[in-house]
Amino acid sequence: MDMKKMRQQIIKELEEQQTINSLYECIQNLYSSEKETPEQVFKNPTSLKVFSFEDFVEEGLNSFIKLSIAEGADSLFWLPANDWIDFNQYVKIDLSCVSETLYDDIRTKWHKGNFGLFTEYGCIFNEKKKWVVQISEELELVVMGIFQDAELAINGFQLEAYTKERFLEEYENFPEDYLNLSYKAAEKDAQIINEAVVYPMIKNYFD
């Protein structure tokens, strides 16, 4: 399948009178579309998972597709951030038409397929609504709220989730990490980043 055909298959245009907000309405009891990671974007999840954005890119959506198929879902949706009011595209994958060719094309060509427009606080889910995902390329994180059948979502998922210890090891900032700054300035910068992103992530997604 060439890229043009792949994009025609999965990247959809909004219909007349349809908005991104109207697509988000079907998960409004699970997900706060106006919030952004590191805020808690999920409503009463039974479990939370955090993944590396780099791992997500490497997988090219495949883990979410395979998990949705295992759940018996018909379609996978990937919406842009809700505040992109002038953006009229979203991703819809018909799970009955998935093939290894599609997996390979998504994995190897997804950067060229305009998926980048969906990676800043975009949202992924299927119609079963057992889990919802938010993506932040800026923070290099993918967060997943699980609402039911957590066993399937956790054990059947291919991406490796962060542990609290590994997340802190990779993201917590220390003054010695900063070059060409005085210790005092570096300490202040580290504190700002930790308090704005790292520690809220720990509170909202690991504790």
C-alpha positions, -999 to +999 in steps of 0.1 A: +000+000+000+015+034-009+014+064+014-014+081-006-037+051-003-028+046+033-036+082+041-069+079+023-077+048+042-071+061+077-070+100+077-105+113+075-120+148+069-146+160+093-181+160+079-202+191+076-213+204+110-189+179+127-163+192+151-134+177+170-153+185+201-182+164+189-159+134+185-146+140+220-181+140+235-183+102+234-155+099+260-163+130+280-171+109+311-136+093+309-114+121+296-109+158+301-101+170+266-093+206+278-065+193+301-029+185+291-003+162+306+011+165+333-023+174+346-046+144+354-065+141+322-085+110+330-116+107+351-116+079+377-094+054+359-088+020+374-052+020+363-027+044+347+003+038+324+030+061+311+051+053+280+080+068+262+070+088+231+100+073+214+087+038+220+053+049+207+069+063+175+088+030+170+057+010+174+038+032+150+004+028+166+007-010+163+002-018+200-030+002+202-043-014+170-035-049+182-050-043+216-082-029+200-085-060+178-080-082+209-109-063+225-132-069+195-133-032+186-144-021+151-124+011+148-095+030+164-097+068+166-069+093+169-081+129+174-060+161+174-061+183+205-095+197+212-084+233+209-073+229+173-106+243+162-095+249+126-080+215+121-105+193+101-088+159+101-087+129+124-075+093+121-099+064+119-086+029+113-111+002+103-098-027+123-115-053+100-091-041+072-058-042+092-030-062+076+008-066+081+013-042+052-006-015+071+014-022+102+046-018+082+035+013+064+024+030+096+056+021+113+080+033+086+061+062+070+040+077+098+061+108+100+054+116+064+017+108+068+010+140+088+007+121+121+029+148+137-002+171+137-018+146+162+011+142+186+007+173+208-020+163+232-039+142+207-061+114+220-064+077+210-093+054+219-117+028+203-155+025+206-152+000+234-139+029+256-120+007+280-089+029+278-080+064+265-045+077+256-031+112+254+002+120+236+027+148+242+056+150+218+069+181+237+071+161+270+081+129+251+054+110+269+023+089+262-002+084+291-029+058+292-060+057+314-076+022+318-112+020+329-122-016+327-107-050+319-073-037+331-058-072+329-062-073+291-049-038+286-018-043+308-009-079+299-017-077+262+001-044+256+034-044+238+049-011+249+069-012+281+054+012+307+076+034+330+079+024+366+081+054+390+118+047+396+127+046+359+106+077+352+124+097+379+158+084+367+151+097+332+132+129+339+141+143+373+165+173+368+195+181+389+219+211+389+248+190+378+229+182+346+232+218+334+264+230+317+276+266+314+254+278+343+263+287+378+252+261+404+226+285+418+211+292+383+212+256+374+195+247+407+167+271+400+162+258+364+161+222+377+136+231+403+113+249+378+112+219+355+107+194+383+079+214+398+062+221+365+064+186+349+082+159+368+066+160+402+031+166+389+036+135+367+046+115+397+016+127+417-010+122+389+003+090+372+024+070+397+014+077+433 
